Amino acid sequence: MLRIGEAPNDALLISLGHHLLGYNYIGLGEFTLARAELERTLPAMSDPALRSAATALTECGDELVVMLSHLAVPLAQLGYLDQARARRDAAIVEARKLRHAFTLAFALGFSLHIEEAASEAVMLRAEERWLSRRNTAFLFGRRGEPYIGAGALPWWAARQRASRK
C-alpha cells in the first residue's frame, strides 16, 4: 500500500501504509520500527479530510483513535510508559468525543496492553530488588545454566536447606 501511494503521492495511502507497517512490526516484536512507522501517520491524521477518508476506507473505527491506540503499544514495550499512557488517554478522549461505541471499545481494549506492559516492568523490578538483597546476580539451575525467575526459587531454597545439613 505504501508503494502504491508513493507513486502518485497519495497522502491517504502513504499514511495507511505506514500505519499497516507499524501494526505489523508490533506483531513481529520490532517495537522501535513500529513506533517510527506509526509516528509517521500522525501528521496526516491532523487533516480532517484525510482522517475521515482513512476511517471510511478501513472501517475499523476512527483512524486517529486506532493509530493512537496502536502507537501506545510499542511505546509501552520500549519502556516509555508515560508516553504510552498519554497516547492511550488521547485515544480514549477522542473516542469519547466521537460517541462511537466500537471506537471507544477499541481504545479501551488496547489500553489493556499498556497496563500489561507496565505490570511486567513492575514485576521485573521487584524480582531484581529481591535478587540484589541476596547479593546474587543469577540463580543457577542443576546443570549450571543461569536463569532468573520464580521457577528458580524452589530449587534455590532446596539447595540452601541442603547446604545447611
Secondary structure, 3 states (H helix, E strand, C coil): CHHHHHCCCCHHHHHHHHHHHHHHHHHHCCHHHHHHHHHCCHHHHCCHHHHHHHHHHHCCCCHHHHHHHHHHHHHHHCCCHHHHHHHHHHHHHHHHHHCCHHHHHHHHHHHHHHHHHHHHHHHHHHHHHHHHHCCCCCEECCCCCEECCCCHHHHHHHHHHHHHC
